[in-house]
Amino acid sequence: MYADNHLAEPENRLVVRQLEKEWEDALAAQQRLGEDYDRFARSSPHFLTPAERQTITALAGDIEGLWRADSTTTADRKEIVRAVVDKVVVTVLGTSERVNVTIVWAGGTTTSEQLVRPVQRLEQLSYYPQLTDRIRELAGQGIGASGIADRLEAEGFRPAKGGKRISAATVRDLMRRLACPAGRTHRHRPAPPGEEPGPDEWWLKHLAAELDMTTSTLYAWINRGWITTRRESCWPHRLIAHADQRELTELRERRTRPPGWYSRRIWTETAETAQQPTP
């Protein structure tokens, strides 16, 4: 207040003090309003200039170019996806390798595509019946497993777990399971004298046939220590597995367990051990 309190008449000093207080309150309120406005202005969206609007419009017309630009970071690409994609719907067709993917774009437009995923077994493939029919046909023509594998690759048949070629070993196993002619066969090389498989011992391919599984899976089990083996002393140093009736029963039971069973058991046992109180 411009009037000095001491210059006021005694009977007016109370009024002057009241006016001064109201003036100070008004100045404080004005300062608070200014600070609130500054905070609002900082948090409010930036108003685009006409030039900025034109640049954004041009970029929106070339999303692919914006995506591939060297200046676009991973964080930028995530923001692009959040801006243009509403949701993604993924549907697996049964247990097969076929996956239907539908992208719902902002605005409601949709794009659908069918993708291929890896699966655990050949039997899960949607074209497994056609695959087995083709193997029977080629085997009936006297073609061996390697030749059939070449034909299958050329005709577009792919393995269950990804890749470009179904191996000859897999074809050979399928031929055995389908009771197909063996094609060109080769005599089994005998073991060195005194090293022939004895009682409860097996060549790996014979054990694989007994267990109805591939030799590649047998090798994986051997590496895990589930099958005991010995090796020939001379070239080609083949493995000979030991499996008596009890071990065969255990291996057949192991064969029936679903994929990932052992990994889940290890995880469960680890979790249970961690929860046990420390003595």
C-alpha positions as a Markdown table, in Angstrom:
| # | Residue | x | y | z |
|---|---|---|---|---|
| 1 | Met | 0.0 | 0.0 | 0.0 |
| 2 | Tyr | 1.5 | 3.3 | -1.0 |
| 3 | Ala | 0.3 | 5.1 | 2.1 |
| 4 | Asp | 2.6 | 4.7 | 5.0 |
| 5 | Asn | 0.9 | 3.3 | 8.1 |
| 6 | His | 2.7 | 5.8 | 10.3 |
| 7 | Leu | 1.4 | 8.8 | 8.3 |
| 8 | Ala | -2.1 | 7.8 | 8.7 |
| 9 | Glu | -4.3 | 9.3 | 11.4 |
| 10 | Pro | -4.5 | 7.1 | 14.5 |
| 11 | Glu | -8.2 | 6.4 | 13.9 |
| 12 | Asn | -7.4 | 5.2 | 10.3 |
| 13 | Arg | -4.4 | 2.9 | 11.0 |
| 14 | Leu | -6.6 | -0.2 | 11.5 |
| 15 | Val | -8.1 | 0.4 | 8.0 |
| 16 | Val | -4.6 | 0.9 | 6.5 |
| 17 | Arg | -3.3 | -2.4 | 8.0 |
| 18 | Gln | -6.3 | -4.2 | 6.6 |
| 19 | Leu | -5.8 | -2.7 | 3.2 |
| 20 | Glu | -2.1 | -3.6 | 3.3 |
| 21 | Lys | -2.9 | -7.3 | 4.1 |
| 22 | Glu | -5.4 | -7.5 | 1.3 |
| 23 | Trp | -2.8 | -6.1 | -1.1 |
| 24 | Glu | -0.1 | -8.6 | 0.0 |
| 25 | Asp | -2.6 | -11.5 | -0.3 |
| 26 | Ala | -3.5 | -10.3 | -3.8 |
| 27 | Leu | 0.2 | -10.2 | -4.8 |
| 28 | Ala | 0.8 | -13.7 | -3.4 |
| 29 | Ala | -2.3 | -15.0 | -5.3 |
| 30 | Gln | -1.0 | -13.4 | -8.5 |
| 31 | Gln | 2.4 | -15.1 | -8.0 |
| 32 | Arg | 0.8 | -18.5 | -7.4 |
| 33 | Leu | -1.3 | -18.1 | -10.5 |
| 34 | Gly | 1.8 | -17.2 | -12.5 |
| 35 | Glu | 3.6 | -20.3 | -11.2 |
| 36 | Asp | 0.6 | -22.5 | -12.0 |
| 37 | Tyr | 0.5 | -21.2 | -15.5 |
| 38 | Asp | 4.2 | -21.8 | -16.1 |
| 39 | Arg | 3.8 | -25.4 | -14.9 |
| 40 | Phe | 0.7 | -25.9 | -17.2 |
| 41 | Ala | 2.6 | -24.4 | -20.1 |
| 42 | Arg | 5.5 | -26.7 | -19.6 |
| 43 | Ser | 3.3 | -29.8 | -19.4 |
| 44 | Ser | 1.0 | -28.9 | -22.2 |
| 45 | Pro | 1.6 | -30.3 | -25.7 |
| 46 | His | 3.8 | -28.3 | -28.0 |
| 47 | Phe | 1.9 | -26.4 | -30.6 |
| 48 | Leu | 3.2 | -27.4 | -34.0 |
| 49 | Thr | 4.2 | -24.8 | -36.5 |
| 50 | Pro | 3.0 | -25.2 | -40.1 |
| 51 | Ala | 6.5 | -26.4 | -41.1 |
| 52 | Glu | 6.5 | -29.1 | -38.4 |
| 53 | Arg | 3.0 | -30.2 | -39.4 |
| 54 | Gln | 4.2 | -30.6 | -43.0 |
| 55 | Thr | 7.2 | -32.6 | -42.0 |
| 56 | Ile | 5.1 | -35.0 | -39.8 |
| 57 | Thr | 2.6 | -35.5 | -42.6 |
| 58 | Ala | 5.4 | -36.4 | -45.0 |
| 59 | Leu | 6.9 | -38.9 | -42.6 |
| 60 | Ala | 3.5 | -40.5 | -41.9 |
| 61 | Gly | 3.2 | -41.2 | -45.6 |
| 62 | Asp | 6.4 | -43.3 | -45.6 |
| 63 | Ile | 6.3 | -45.4 | -42.4 |
| 64 | Glu | 8.6 | -48.0 | -43.9 |
| 65 | Gly | 11.2 | -45.4 | -44.8 |
| 66 | Leu | 10.9 | -43.9 | -41.3 |
| 67 | Trp | 11.2 | -47.4 | -39.8 |
| 68 | Arg | 14.4 | -48.2 | -41.7 |
| 69 | Ala | 16.1 | -44.8 | -41.3 |
| 70 | Asp | 19.5 | -44.9 | -39.6 |
| 71 | Ser | 18.4 | -42.1 | -37.4 |
| 72 | Thr | 15.4 | -44.1 | -36.0 |
| 73 | Thr | 16.3 | -45.7 | -32.7 |
| 74 | Thr | 14.8 | -48.8 | -31.1 |
| 75 | Ala | 12.8 | -46.6 | -28.7 |
| 76 | Asp | 11.5 | -44.7 | -31.7 |
| 77 | Arg | 10.4 | -47.9 | -33.4 |
| 78 | Lys | 8.5 | -48.9 | -30.3 |
| 79 | Glu | 6.7 | -45.6 | -30.3 |
| 80 | Ile | 5.8 | -46.1 | -34.0 |
| 81 | Val | 4.3 | -49.5 | -33.2 |
| 82 | Arg | 2.3 | -48.1 | -30.3 |
| 83 | Ala | 1.0 | -45.3 | -32.6 |
| 84 | Val | -0.1 | -47.4 | -35.6 |
| 85 | Val | -1.0 | -50.8 | -34.1 |
| 86 | Asp | -4.0 | -51.3 | -31.8 |
| 87 | Lys | -3.5 | -55.0 | -31.1 |
| 88 | Val | -2.0 | -58.3 | -32.6 |
| 89 | Val | -4.1 | -61.5 | -32.5 |
| 90 | Val | -2.1 | -64.8 | -32.8 |
| 91 | Thr | -3.9 | -68.1 | -33.3 |
| 92 | Val | -2.1 | -71.5 | -33.5 |
| 93 | Leu | -3.9 | -74.0 | -35.7 |
| 94 | Gly | -4.1 | -77.0 | -33.4 |
| 95 | Thr | -0.6 | -78.2 | -32.5 |
| 96 | Ser | 0.7 | -77.7 | -36.1 |
| 97 | Glu | 3.3 | -75.4 | -37.4 |
| 98 | Arg | 0.7 | -73.0 | -38.9 |
| 99 | Val | 0.0 | -69.7 | -37.0 |
| 100 | Asn | -2.6 | -67.1 | -38.1 |
| 101 | Val | -1.5 | -63.6 | -37.2 |
| 102 | Thr | -3.9 | -60.6 | -37.5 |
| 103 | Ile | -2.7 | -57.0 | -36.9 |
| 104 | Val | -5.4 | -54.6 | -36.0 |
| 105 | Trp | -4.2 | -51.1 | -37.0 |
| 106 | Ala | -5.2 | -47.8 | -35.4 |
| 107 | Gly | -8.4 | -46.9 | -37.2 |
| 108 | Gly | -9.7 | -50.5 | -37.5 |
| 109 | Thr | -8.0 | -51.7 | -40.6 |
| 110 | Thr | -6.7 | -55.3 | -40.3 |
| 111 | Thr | -3.8 | -57.3 | -42.0 |
| 112 | Ser | -3.8 | -61.1 | -41.8 |
| 113 | Glu | -0.9 | -63.4 | -42.5 |
| 114 | Gln | -0.1 | -67.1 | -41.9 |
| 115 | Leu | 3.3 | -67.8 | -40.4 |
| 116 | Val | 5.3 | -71.0 | -39.7 |
| 117 | Arg | 6.6 | -71.9 | -36.2 |
| 118 | Pro | 8.9 | -74.7 | -35.1 |
| 119 | Val | 7.2 | -77.7 | -33.6 |
| 120 | Gln | 8.6 | -80.7 | -31.6 |
| 121 | Arg | 7.6 | -83.6 | -33.8 |
| 122 | Leu | 7.1 | -84.3 | -37.5 |
| 123 | Glu | 3.6 | -85.7 | -36.7 |
| 124 | Gln | 2.5 | -82.2 | -35.8 |
| 125 | Leu | 3.2 | -80.8 | -39.3 |
| 126 | Ser | 0.0 | -80.0 | -41.2 |
| 127 | Tyr | 1.5 | -81.7 | -44.3 |
| 128 | Tyr | 2.6 | -84.9 | -42.4 |
| 129 | Pro | 0.2 | -87.1 | -44.3 |
| 130 | Gln | 1.5 | -85.8 | -47.7 |
| 131 | Leu | 5.1 | -86.2 | -46.4 |
| 132 | Thr | 4.6 | -89.9 | -45.5 |
| 133 | Asp | 2.8 | -90.6 | -48.7 |
| 134 | Arg | 5.7 | -89.1 | -50.7 |
| 135 | Ile | 8.2 | -91.1 | -48.7 |
| 136 | Arg | 6.3 | -94.3 | -49.4 |
| 137 | Glu | 6.1 | -93.5 | -53.1 |
| 138 | Leu | 9.8 | -92.7 | -53.4 |
| 139 | Ala | 10.9 | -95.7 | -51.4 |
| 140 | Gly | 8.7 | -97.9 | -53.6 |
| 141 | Gln | 10.8 | -96.7 | -56.5 |
| 142 | Gly | 14.0 | -98.1 | -54.8 |
| 143 | Ile | 15.3 | -94.7 | -53.8 |
| 144 | Gly | 17.4 | -94.7 | -50.6 |
| 145 | Ala | 17.1 | -92.3 | -47.6 |
| 146 | Ser | 19.6 | -89.8 | -48.9 |
| 147 | Gly | 18.0 | -89.6 | -52.3 |
| 148 | Ile | 14.5 | -89.2 | -50.7 |
| 149 | Ala | 15.9 | -86.4 | -48.5 |
| 150 | Asp | 17.1 | -84.6 | -51.6 |
| 151 | Arg | 13.8 | -85.0 | -53.3 |
| 152 | Leu | 11.8 | -83.8 | -50.2 |
| 153 | Glu | 14.0 | -80.7 | -50.0 |
| 154 | Ala | 13.6 | -79.9 | -53.7 |
| 155 | Glu | 9.8 | -80.3 | -53.3 |
| 156 | Gly | 9.6 | -77.9 | -50.4 |
| 157 | Phe | 9.1 | -80.3 | -47.4 |
| 158 | Arg | 10.7 | -78.8 | -44.3 |
| 159 | Pro | 11.7 | -80.3 | -40.9 |
| 160 | Ala | 9.6 | -79.8 | -37.8 |
| 161 | Lys | 12.1 | -77.7 | -35.9 |
| 162 | Gly | 13.0 | -75.4 | -38.7 |
| 163 | Gly | 15.6 | -75.4 | -41.4 |
| 164 | Lys | 15.6 | -76.3 | -45.1 |
| 165 | Arg | 16.2 | -80.0 | -45.1 |
| 166 | Ile | 14.8 | -83.1 | -43.5 |
| 167 | Ser | 17.9 | -85.2 | -42.8 |
| 168 | Ala | 18.6 | -88.6 | -44.3 |
| 169 | Ala | 18.6 | -90.1 | -40.8 |
| 170 | Thr | 15.1 | -88.7 | -40.2 |
| 171 | Val | 13.9 | -90.1 | -43.5 |
| 172 | Arg | 15.5 | -93.5 | -42.7 |
| 173 | Asp | 13.6 | -93.5 | -39.3 |
| 174 | Leu | 10.3 | -92.7 | -41.1 |
| 175 | Met | 10.9 | -95.4 | -43.6 |
| 176 | Arg | 11.4 | -97.9 | -40.8 |
| 177 | Arg | 8.2 | -96.7 | -39.0 |
| 178 | Leu | 6.2 | -96.8 | -42.2 |
| 179 | Ala | 7.6 | -100.2 | -43.1 |
| 180 | Cys | 8.9 | -98.9 | -46.4 |
| 181 | Pro | 11.4 | -100.8 | -48.6 |
| 182 | Ala | 14.9 | -99.9 | -47.5 |
| 183 | Gly | 16.0 | -98.9 | -51.0 |
| 184 | Arg | 19.7 | -99.4 | -51.6 |
| 185 | Thr | 21.0 | -101.2 | -48.5 |
| 186 | His | 24.5 | -101.6 | -47.2 |
| 187 | Arg | 25.8 | -104.6 | -45.3 |
| 188 | His | 26.5 | -103.8 | -41.6 |
| 189 | Arg | 30.2 | -103.7 | -41.0 |
| 190 | Pro | 31.1 | -106.3 | -38.4 |
| 191 | Ala | 32.7 | -105.3 | -35.2 |
| 192 | Pro | 36.4 | -106.2 | -34.5 |
| 193 | Pro | 36.9 | -109.7 | -33.2 |
| 194 | Gly | 35.8 | -110.0 | -29.6 |
| 195 | Glu | 34.0 | -106.7 | -29.6 |
| 196 | Glu | 30.7 | -107.8 | -31.0 |
| 197 | Pro | 27.6 | -106.7 | -29.1 |
| 198 | Gly | 27.0 | -109.2 | -26.2 |
| 199 | Pro | 23.9 | -110.0 | -24.2 |
| 200 | Asp | 21.8 | -106.9 | -23.6 |
| 201 | Glu | 24.0 | -104.8 | -25.9 |
| 202 | Trp | 22.9 | -103.1 | -29.1 |
| 203 | Trp | 24.1 | -101.2 | -32.1 |
| 204 | Leu | 22.5 | -97.8 | -31.8 |
| 205 | Lys | 20.4 | -98.1 | -34.9 |
| 206 | His | 19.0 | -101.4 | -33.6 |
| 207 | Leu | 18.3 | -99.9 | -30.2 |
| 208 | Ala | 16.6 | -96.9 | -31.9 |
| 209 | Ala | 14.4 | -99.4 | -33.8 |
| 210 | Glu | 13.6 | -101.3 | -30.6 |
| 211 | Leu | 12.5 | -98.0 | -28.9 |
| 212 | Asp | 10.8 | -96.6 | -32.0 |
| 213 | Met | 12.9 | -93.4 | -31.9 |
| 214 | Thr | 15.7 | -91.7 | -33.9 |
| 215 | Thr | 19.4 | -92.3 | -33.4 |
| 216 | Ser | 19.9 | -88.6 | -33.0 |
| 217 | Thr | 17.7 | -88.7 | -29.9 |
| 218 | Leu | 19.7 | -91.7 | -28.6 |
| 219 | Tyr | 22.9 | -89.6 | -28.9 |
| 220 | Ala | 21.3 | -86.9 | -26.9 |
| 221 | Trp | 20.3 | -89.4 | -24.2 |
| 222 | Ile | 23.9 | -90.8 | -24.2 |
| 223 | Asn | 25.3 | -87.3 | -23.7 |
| 224 | Arg | 22.9 | -86.8 | -20.7 |
| 225 | Gly | 24.2 | -90.1 | -19.2 |
| 226 | Trp | 20.9 | -91.9 | -19.6 |
| 227 | Ile | 22.4 | -94.7 | -21.7 |
| 228 | Thr | 25.7 | -96.6 | -21.0 |
| 229 | Thr | 27.9 | -97.2 | -24.1 |
| 230 | Arg | 31.2 | -98.5 | -25.2 |
| 231 | Arg | 33.1 | -97.8 | -28.4 |
| 232 | Glu | 34.8 | -100.0 | -30.9 |
| 233 | Ser | 38.6 | -99.9 | -30.7 |
| 234 | Cys | 39.0 | -99.7 | -34.5 |
| 235 | Trp | 37.5 | -97.4 | -37.2 |
| 236 | Pro | 34.7 | -96.4 | -37.5 |
| 237 | His | 34.7 | -96.4 | -33.7 |
| 238 | Arg | 30.9 | -97.0 | -33.5 |
| 239 | Leu | 29.1 | -96.9 | -30.2 |
| 240 | Ile | 27.5 | -100.0 | -28.6 |
| 241 | Ala | 24.8 | -99.4 | -26.0 |
| 242 | His | 24.0 | -101.5 | -23.0 |
| 243 | Ala | 20.3 | -101.9 | -22.2 |
| 244 | Asp | 18.8 | -104.9 | -20.4 |
| 245 | Gln | 15.1 | -105.5 | -19.9 |
| 246 | Arg | 14.8 | -103.2 | -16.9 |
| 247 | Glu | 16.7 | -100.4 | -18.7 |
| 248 | Leu | 14.6 | -100.9 | -21.8 |
| 249 | Thr | 11.5 | -100.4 | -19.7 |
| 250 | Glu | 12.9 | -97.2 | -18.2 |
| 251 | Leu | 13.8 | -95.9 | -21.7 |
| 252 | Arg | 10.4 | -96.7 | -23.1 |
| 253 | Glu | 8.8 | -94.8 | -20.1 |
| 254 | Arg | 11.2 | -91.9 | -20.7 |
| 255 | Arg | 10.2 | -92.0 | -24.4 |
| 256 | Thr | 6.5 | -91.3 | -23.5 |
| 257 | Arg | 7.2 | -88.2 | -21.4 |
| 258 | Pro | 6.2 | -84.9 | -23.0 |
| 259 | Pro | 8.8 | -82.4 | -24.3 |
| 260 | Gly | 10.2 | -80.2 | -21.6 |
| 261 | Trp | 9.3 | -82.6 | -18.8 |
| 262 | Tyr | 12.8 | -82.8 | -17.4 |
| 263 | Ser | 13.4 | -79.0 | -17.6 |
| 264 | Arg | 10.2 | -78.4 | -15.7 |
| 265 | Arg | 11.2 | -81.1 | -13.1 |
| 266 | Ile | 14.6 | -79.5 | -12.6 |
| 267 | Trp | 12.9 | -76.0 | -12.2 |
| 268 | Thr | 10.4 | -77.4 | -9.7 |
| 269 | Glu | 13.0 | -79.2 | -7.6 |
| 270 | Thr | 15.2 | -76.0 | -7.6 |
| 271 | Ala | 12.2 | -73.9 | -6.5 |
| 272 | Glu | 11.3 | -76.4 | -3.7 |
| 273 | Thr | 14.9 | -76.5 | -2.4 |
| 274 | Ala | 15.0 | -72.7 | -2.3 |
| 275 | Gln | 11.8 | -72.6 | -0.2 |
| 276 | Gln | 13.1 | -75.0 | 2.4 |
| 277 | Pro | 14.1 | -73.3 | 5.6 |
| 278 | Thr | 17.8 | -73.0 | 6.3 |
| 279 | Pro | 18.7 | -75.0 | 9.5 |
